[in-house]
Amino acid sequence: MADYVSIEEARAASGLRLVLTQGVPGPWGEAAKAIFHVKGIPYLRVPQDGGGDNAELVAWTGHANAPTAVWNNEAPLAGRNEILLLAERIAPDPPLLPADPFDRATVLGISHEIGGEDGFGWCRRHQLLAPMFAMPDPPEVLAKTRDNLGQRYAYSEAAVVRASVRCVDILNGLSARLHRQRDAGSDYFVGDGLTAADLYWATFCAIAAPLPQDVCSMSPFMRAGYTLTEGPVFDAIDPILLEHRDRIYDRHLELPLDF
């Protein structure tokens, strides 16, 4: 289990504080951790209760969600791009965004399709919420979490229907890109080296095909929810996507995951 500091301790500290959902390998949090790991930027972990009110956290950062990054006395940042750009500013080397503006735009575009609003992670979250909303009489804690997340991320039955189509389209686009890159002699989404797009896919792949239990220890309930075993989204997971995930973890990240 990773070491966390209290919100009170985090507020009094300097340097980088990173708010994460404690005990959960959430893809947005894992992506932020991956970025700071590659950059060699140390941080203090601050706990967030997924789907909870997080009143003390809101009082400090203005945000109830994770990840949220706080650098020294600067304003807290909860946006995915904001966190990436903060890391680029703190430690420019190694860069995770290319210098060429069009390559940079490509990395940011692929990253958005994976982790941005209406992207793969966003749509998979709708799918993960669907069984909770289908439960006739869920436990009070689960109902509160479900309702908070549903309101925060605009859950609806129509969104769930659309989510499947979007996930398939995105996965098809990602796998086609990796095949073109492989044919050109590259193991990465853009250019010949690691970028943020590679880290986002490696970490967001978890909500369709999690890493094995021995390197990503999850509860049976969470693993069952994250893991796809059938359906159109499952069918769209080209083996090259899993090969890419494994290669990025092997070359650039740390296992086992610690959350």
C-alpha positions in Angstrom: 0.0 0.0 0.0 1.4 3.4 -1.0 2.2 6.0 1.6 -0.3 9.0 1.8 -0.1 12.2 3.8 -3.1 13.9 5.3 -4.6 16.9 3.7 -3.4 19.0 6.6 0.1 17.8 6.1 -0.1 18.4 2.3 -1.3 21.9 2.8 1.7 22.7 5.0 4.2 21.1 2.6 6.0 22.5 -0.5 6.9 20.9 -3.8 4.4 18.7 -5.6 1.4 17.3 -3.9 -0.7 14.9 -6.0 -4.3 14.0 -5.0 -5.1 10.4 -5.9 -8.0 8.0 -5.2 -6.5 5.9 -2.5 -6.5 2.2 -3.1 -7.8 2.4 -6.7 -5.8 2.2 -10.0 -7.9 4.9 -11.6 -6.6 5.6 -15.1 -6.4 9.4 -14.7 -4.4 9.1 -11.5 -2.2 6.4 -13.0 -1.5 8.6 -16.0 -0.5 11.5 -13.8 1.8 9.2 -11.8 3.3 7.9 -15.0 4.1 11.4 -16.2 5.8 12.4 -13.0 7.7 9.1 -12.8 9.1 9.5 -16.3 10.1 13.1 -15.4 11.7 12.0 -12.2 9.5 14.5 -10.2 8.9 13.4 -6.6 5.5 14.1 -5.0 3.5 13.5 -1.9 0.3 11.5 -2.3 -2.9 12.9 -0.9 -6.0 10.7 -0.5 -9.3 11.3 -2.2 -12.5 9.4 -1.7 -13.7 8.3 -5.2 -17.3 9.5 -5.6 -17.4 11.1 -2.1 -18.0 14.7 -1.2 -14.4 15.3 -0.2 -15.3 18.5 1.6 -11.8 19.0 3.2 -10.2 18.5 -0.2 -12.5 21.0 -1.9 -11.8 23.5 0.9 -8.1 23.2 0.0 -8.0 22.8 -3.8 -11.5 23.7 -5.0 -11.8 20.2 -6.5 -13.5 17.1 -5.3 -12.0 14.8 -7.9 -8.6 13.1 -8.5 -6.0 13.6 -9.8 -5.3 17.1 -8.6 -1.8 18.5 -8.6 -0.6 21.3 -6.3 2.9 22.7 -7.0 4.3 24.9 -4.2 1.9 27.8 -3.6 0.5 27.8 -7.2 -3.2 27.2 -7.9 -4.3 23.6 -7.8 -4.6 21.9 -11.2 -7.2 19.2 -11.9 -7.2 19.2 -15.7 -5.4 16.4 -17.6 -3.6 18.8 -19.9 -2.9 21.2 -17.0 -1.1 18.4 -15.1 0.9 17.4 -18.2 2.0 20.9 -18.9 2.9 21.5 -15.3 5.2 18.4 -15.5 6.7 19.7 -18.7 7.5 23.0 -17.0 8.9 21.5 -13.8 11.2 19.1 -15.7 11.5 19.8 -19.4 13.6 16.7 -20.0 12.7 14.2 -21.0 10.0 15.9 -23.0 6.6 14.2 -23.4 5.4 16.7 -26.0 7.3 17.1 -29.2 8.9 20.4 -30.2 7.3 20.3 -33.7 3.9 22.0 -33.4 2.1 19.5 -35.6 3.6 16.5 -33.9 2.7 18.2 -30.6 -0.9 18.7 -31.8 -1.0 15.0 -32.8 0.1 13.9 -29.3 -2.4 16.1 -27.6 -5.2 15.0 -30.0 -4.5 11.3 -29.4 -4.2 11.9 -25.6 -7.6 13.6 -25.7 -9.2 10.7 -27.5 -7.9 8.5 -24.7 -8.4 10.5 -21.6 -10.3 13.7 -22.5 -14.0 14.5 -22.3 -16.0 12.1 -24.5 -12.8 10.1 -25.0 -12.2 6.4 -24.3 -11.9 6.7 -20.5 -14.9 9.0 -20.3 -17.0 6.6 -22.3 -15.8 3.5 -20.4 -16.8 5.3 -17.2 -20.4 5.6 -18.4 -20.3 1.9 -19.1 -18.9 1.1 -15.6 -21.7 3.2 -14.0 -24.5 1.6 -16.0 -24.7 -1.6 -13.8 -24.9 0.6 -10.7 -27.8 2.6 -12.1 -29.5 -0.7 -13.1 -29.5 -1.9 -9.5 -33.0 -1.6 -8.0 -31.9 -1.1 -4.3 -28.1 -0.6 -4.1 -26.4 -0.1 -0.7 -26.4 3.5 0.5 -22.7 4.0 0.0 -22.8 2.7 -3.5 -25.9 4.7 -4.4 -24.2 7.9 -3.1 -21.1 7.2 -5.1 -23.1 6.3 -8.2 -25.2 9.5 -8.0 -22.3 11.8 -7.4 -20.3 10.4 -10.3 -23.4 10.3 -12.5 -24.1 14.0 -11.9 -20.4 15.0 -12.2 -19.9 13.3 -15.5 -23.4 13.7 -17.2 -24.4 10.1 -17.0 -27.5 9.1 -19.0 -28.8 6.0 -20.8 -28.2 7.8 -24.1 -24.6 8.4 -23.0 -24.1 4.7 -22.4 -25.4 3.8 -25.8 -23.1 6.3 -27.4 -20.2 5.2 -25.3 -19.9 1.8 -27.0 -19.7 3.4 -30.5 -17.1 6.0 -29.3 -14.9 3.4 -27.6 -14.9 1.2 -30.7 -14.1 4.1 -33.0 -11.3 5.2 -30.7 -9.8 1.8 -30.3 -9.9 1.2 -34.1 -8.1 4.5 -34.6 -5.5 3.8 -32.0 -4.7 0.4 -33.4 -4.6 1.7 -36.9 -2.1 4.3 -35.8 0.1 1.8 -34.1 0.1 -0.5 -37.1 1.2 2.4 -39.4 3.9 3.4 -36.9 5.2 -0.2 -36.7 5.3 -0.3 -40.5 7.4 2.8 -40.3 9.8 1.3 -37.8 8.5 3.0 -34.6 7.2 1.5 -31.4 5.4 4.7 -30.3 2.3 6.6 -31.3 4.1 9.7 -32.6 7.7 9.9 -33.9 10.3 7.5 -32.7 10.2 8.1 -28.9 8.0 8.2 -25.9 5.3 10.9 -25.6 2.4 11.5 -23.3 0.1 9.7 -25.8 2.0 6.4 -25.0 1.6 6.9 -21.3 -2.1 7.7 -21.5 -2.8 4.5 -23.5 -0.7 2.3 -21.3 -2.6 3.5 -18.2 -6.1 3.8 -19.6 -5.9 0.3 -21.1 -6.6 -0.8 -17.6 -10.3 -0.1 -17.8 -10.7 -2.6 -20.6 -7.8 -5.1 -20.1 -6.2 -4.6 -16.6 -2.6 -5.7 -16.0 -2.3 -9.2 -14.3 -3.2 -9.4 -10.6 0.4 -10.0 -9.5 1.4 -6.6 -10.8 -1.9 -4.8 -10.3 -3.6 -6.0 -7.1 -7.4 -5.2 -7.4 -10.4 -6.4 -5.6 -12.5 -9.1 -7.5 -15.3 -6.6 -7.8 -13.2 -3.9 -9.4 -11.3 -6.2 -11.7 -14.6 -7.7 -12.9 -15.9 -4.2 -13.6 -12.7 -3.0 -15.4 -12.3 -6.2 -17.5 -14.1 -6.6 -20.8 -14.7 -10.2 -21.9 -17.2 -9.8 -24.7 -19.0 -7.2 -26.8 -18.1 -4.7 -29.5 -15.6 -2.8 -27.4 -13.8 -6.1 -26.4 -13.7 -7.1 -30.0 -12.1 -3.9 -31.0 -9.0 -4.5 -28.7 -6.4 -5.3 -31.3 -3.5 -7.3 -29.9 -1.2 -4.5 -30.9 -2.8 -2.3 -28.2 -1.9 -4.7 -25.4 1.6 -5.2 -26.8 2.0 -1.4 -26.7 0.8 -1.3 -23.1 3.2 -4.0 -22.0 6.1 -2.4 -23.9 5.6 1.0 -22.3 5.4 -0.5 -18.8 8.5 -2.6 -19.5 10.6 0.2 -20.9 9.4 3.3 -19.0 7.2 2.6 -16.0 7.3 0.7 -12.7 5.6 -2.5 -11.7 3.9 -3.6 -9.6 1.5 -0.7 -9.4 1.3 0.9 -6.0 -1.9 2.7 -5.2 
